[in-house]
């Protein structure tokens, strides 16, 4: 059997384009499990901006005015429901530490679900994801009750979790990342190289062929059931 490719996705839930990239990548990974494995890599976008001298798009006046329209159109295209939150941007440091703690449990199998719940809370329902009650609910719902929200939240203060998030963020920066989402594609399986980098949620047509998959739009499973 040919070795499956590995695709790393670095993301932060403050980013709507990370949500787009995350959902579409998850769909393609589910549609083509024989072609590639998707590795979810939560990082802190604020740290990336600081470390690279980059600036959030919303801080640019013209882009800030355009962003709500672009987000609405992009969400509709991808089948997502949401809008720019009233508290945008806000610090997602605690939320990303939470995801880092979740990544360390049960082989990281709940990271996808908890990440999705955080995006639904923030971008879908305009909730405050710095609030402990919201974070605990996202853990519970995202893990189908398998993880205890309060216990996971308490781990956000642990030095090991803080350092793990810093390390993931620095890893992305060292390999060229300057924003989110950032994909690293290892076409021959994860080796010693850093992988081929692709920035943004609109580069699927460029990197999917590297793992032997054709881009057919944001819903690869439609028409296959």
C-alpha positions as CSV (number, residue, x, y, z in Angstrom):
1,X,0.0,0.0,0.0
2,X,1.3,3.5,-0.9
3,X,2.2,5.7,1.9
4,X,-0.4,8.2,2.7
5,X,0.4,11.9,2.5
6,X,0.3,14.1,5.6
7,X,-1.3,17.5,5.6
8,X,-0.8,19.8,8.6
9,X,-3.2,22.6,9.3
10,X,-2.2,25.4,11.6
11,X,-5.2,27.5,12.6
12,X,-6.8,29.8,15.2
13,X,-10.5,30.1,15.9
14,X,-10.3,33.9,15.7
15,X,-9.9,33.5,12.0
16,X,-13.0,33.0,9.8
17,X,-10.8,31.8,6.9
18,X,-9.3,29.2,9.2
19,X,-12.8,27.9,9.7
20,X,-13.3,27.7,6.0
21,X,-10.0,25.9,5.5
22,X,-10.7,23.6,8.5
23,X,-14.1,22.5,7.3
24,X,-13.2,21.9,3.7
25,X,-10.0,20.1,4.7
26,X,-11.9,17.9,7.1
27,X,-14.4,17.1,4.3
28,X,-11.7,16.1,1.9
29,X,-9.9,14.1,4.5
30,X,-13.1,12.2,5.2
31,X,-13.7,11.7,1.4
32,X,-10.2,10.5,0.7
33,X,-8.9,8.7,3.8
34,X,-6.7,6.5,1.6
35,X,-4.9,9.6,0.2
36,X,-3.9,11.8,3.1
37,X,-4.1,12.2,6.9
38,X,-5.1,15.6,8.2
39,X,-3.1,16.8,11.3
40,X,-4.8,19.6,13.1
41,X,-2.3,22.0,14.7
42,X,-3.9,24.7,16.9
43,X,-1.6,27.7,17.3
44,X,-1.9,31.3,18.5
45,X,-2.4,33.7,15.7
46,X,-1.6,36.7,17.9
47,X,1.8,35.2,18.5
48,X,2.3,34.7,14.8
49,X,1.4,38.3,14.0
50,X,3.8,39.5,16.7
51,X,6.6,37.2,15.6
52,X,6.4,38.1,11.9
53,X,5.4,41.7,12.1
54,X,2.2,41.0,10.2
55,X,-1.1,42.8,10.9
56,X,-4.6,41.3,11.1
57,X,-6.7,42.1,8.0
58,X,-9.4,43.8,10.1
59,X,-6.9,46.4,11.2
60,X,-6.6,47.7,7.7
61,X,-9.5,50.2,7.3
62,X,-10.5,49.3,3.7
63,X,-10.2,45.5,4.4
64,X,-12.1,45.9,7.7
65,X,-15.1,47.5,5.8
66,X,-15.0,44.7,3.1
67,X,-14.5,41.8,5.5
68,X,-18.1,41.3,6.6
69,X,-19.2,40.9,3.0
70,X,-16.4,38.6,2.2
71,X,-17.0,36.4,5.2
72,X,-20.8,36.2,4.5
73,X,-20.2,35.2,0.9
74,X,-17.5,32.7,1.8
75,X,-19.5,31.1,4.5
76,X,-22.5,30.7,2.2
77,X,-20.3,29.2,-0.5
78,X,-18.9,26.7,2.0
79,X,-22.2,25.9,3.7
80,X,-21.4,27.6,7.0
81,X,-23.7,29.8,9.0
82,X,-22.3,32.9,10.8
83,X,-21.2,36.5,10.7
84,X,-18.4,38.7,12.0
85,X,-18.9,38.7,15.8
86,X,-19.6,41.8,17.8
87,X,-16.4,41.1,19.8
88,X,-14.0,40.9,16.9
89,X,-11.2,40.6,17.2
90,X,-10.7,39.2,20.7
91,X,-7.9,37.3,22.3
92,X,-8.2,33.6,21.7
93,X,-5.2,32.7,23.9
94,X,-7.3,30.8,26.4
95,X,-9.3,29.1,23.7
96,X,-6.1,28.0,21.8
97,X,-4.6,26.7,25.1
98,X,-7.8,24.8,25.6
99,X,-7.4,23.1,22.2
100,X,-3.8,22.4,22.9
101,X,-4.9,20.6,26.1
102,X,-7.5,18.7,24.1
103,X,-4.9,17.7,21.5
104,X,-2.9,15.9,24.3
105,X,-5.8,13.6,25.2
106,X,-6.9,10.4,23.6
107,X,-4.7,10.8,20.6
108,X,-6.2,14.2,19.9
109,X,-9.4,12.6,18.6
110,X,-11.7,15.4,20.0
111,X,-9.7,18.3,18.6
112,X,-11.9,18.5,15.5
113,X,-15.1,18.5,17.4
114,X,-14.1,21.0,20.0
115,X,-12.5,23.3,17.4
116,X,-15.8,23.2,15.4
117,X,-17.8,24.1,18.6
118,X,-15.6,27.1,19.3
119,X,-16.1,28.4,15.8
120,X,-19.9,27.9,16.0
121,X,-19.9,29.7,19.4
122,X,-17.9,32.6,18.2
123,X,-18.7,33.0,14.5
124,X,-22.1,31.3,14.5
125,X,-23.7,32.5,17.7
126,X,-21.6,35.6,18.6
127,X,-20.7,34.2,22.0
128,X,-17.8,35.3,24.1
129,X,-15.2,32.5,23.8
130,X,-13.1,34.1,26.6
131,X,-15.9,33.1,29.0
132,X,-15.2,29.9,31.0
133,X,-18.9,28.7,30.8
134,X,-18.8,29.0,27.0
135,X,-15.4,27.2,26.8
136,X,-16.6,24.4,29.1
137,X,-19.7,23.8,27.0
138,X,-17.6,23.7,23.7
139,X,-15.4,21.0,25.3
140,X,-18.5,19.0,26.4
141,X,-20.4,19.3,23.2
142,X,-17.3,18.9,20.9
143,X,-16.4,15.7,22.6
144,X,-19.9,14.3,22.9
145,X,-19.5,14.4,26.7
146,X,-16.3,12.4,26.7
147,X,-14.3,15.3,28.2
148,X,-15.1,17.3,31.3
149,X,-15.0,21.0,30.4
150,X,-13.9,22.3,33.8
151,X,-11.0,19.8,34.0
152,X,-9.8,20.7,30.6
153,X,-10.1,24.4,31.3
154,X,-8.0,24.1,34.4
155,X,-5.2,22.6,32.3
156,X,-4.9,25.9,30.4
157,X,-3.0,27.3,33.4
158,X,-0.4,24.5,33.3
159,X,3.1,25.3,32.2
160,X,3.2,22.3,29.9
161,X,0.1,23.4,27.9
162,X,1.3,27.0,27.6
163,X,4.7,25.8,26.4
164,X,3.1,23.4,23.9
165,X,1.1,26.2,22.3
166,X,4.2,28.4,22.2
167,X,6.1,25.6,20.5
168,X,3.4,25.0,17.9
169,X,3.3,28.7,17.1
170,X,7.0,29.0,16.8
171,X,7.2,25.9,14.7
172,X,4.8,27.4,12.2
173,X,6.8,30.7,12.2
174,X,10.1,28.9,11.7
175,X,8.7,27.1,8.7
176,X,7.4,30.3,7.1
177,X,3.9,30.9,8.4
178,X,2.7,34.5,8.7
179,X,-1.1,34.0,9.1
180,X,-3.9,31.5,9.3
181,X,-4.8,29.1,8.0
182,X,-1.5,27.7,6.9
183,X,-1.2,24.2,5.4
184,X,2.0,22.2,5.2
185,X,1.8,19.3,2.7
186,X,4.0,16.3,3.0
187,X,3.2,14.4,-0.2
188,X,5.3,11.4,0.6
189,X,4.4,11.2,4.2
190,X,5.7,13.3,7.1
191,X,9.5,13.2,6.9
192,X,12.3,15.4,8.0
193,X,11.5,18.3,5.6
194,X,9.1,21.0,6.7
195,X,6.6,20.3,4.0
196,X,5.3,22.4,1.1
197,X,3.5,25.5,2.6
198,X,0.2,26.9,1.3
199,X,-1.4,29.9,2.9
200,X,-5.1,30.6,3.0
201,X,-8.4,28.8,2.5
202,X,-8.4,29.3,-1.3
203,X,-5.4,27.1,-2.3
204,X,-7.0,23.7,-2.3
205,X,-6.9,23.5,-6.1
206,X,-3.1,23.8,-5.8
207,X,-2.2,21.4,-3.0
208,X,-4.9,18.7,-3.3
209,X,-3.3,17.4,-6.6
210,X,-0.1,16.9,-4.6
211,X,-1.8,14.2,-2.6
212,X,-3.6,12.7,-5.5
213,X,-7.0,14.4,-5.0
214,X,-9.0,16.5,-7.4
215,X,-10.6,19.7,-6.3
216,X,-14.3,19.5,-6.9
217,X,-15.5,22.4,-4.8
218,X,-16.2,22.8,-1.0
219,X,-18.5,19.7,-0.8
220,X,-16.5,16.7,-2.0
221,X,-19.0,14.2,-0.6
222,X,-22.0,15.5,-2.4
223,X,-23.3,13.1,-5.0
224,X,-21.2,10.2,-3.6
225,X,-23.8,8.9,-1.1
